Amino acid sequence: MWLLFAILSSVFAALTSILAKVGIEGVNSNLATAIRTAVVLIMAWGMVFLTNAQRGLSEISTKSWIFLILSGLATGASWLCYYKALQMGEASKVVPIDKLSVVITLVLAFIFLHEQVTPKSIVGCVLIGAGTLFLVM
């Protein structure tokens, strides 16, 4: 089931880039990010209440709160930078560079989460990095 959600995530991320590039025209990138974030916030809390997940709020550990907040700050910084880059550059060049996050994530997962480094993951990282350079040059 995770594969289906991962594929849907990539489809929605692609739509996000195209819709944002059109929508951001003539709009301050920070304002556009705030509007997008407000919509995401409403949608996410809607899903929480729709699935009765709000009951789990009191069970969240301090460690989880800290890391979720840090993750939110990283997401916010990512979105602000992404929208500014998208406003200034071509979507076909901004998006591949943004997707270098895959390579960075794999490296950080190896270092901090002690996930296994395999020949396949190394080759994949190299190919993604080379593909990104190829696309943006």
PELINBEL-V89585 format. One record per helix or strand of 3 or more residues. SS is the DSSP state (alpha for helix, beta for strand). FROM is the first residue (numbers start at 1). TO is the last residue. If there is no record, write none. Layout:
ss={SS | SS}
from={FROM | FROM}
to={TO | TO}
This chain:
ss={alpha | alpha | alpha | alpha | alpha | alpha | alpha}
from={2 | 29 | 53 | 62 | 91 | 101 | 119}
to={23 | 50 | 59 | 88 | 98 | 112 | 136}
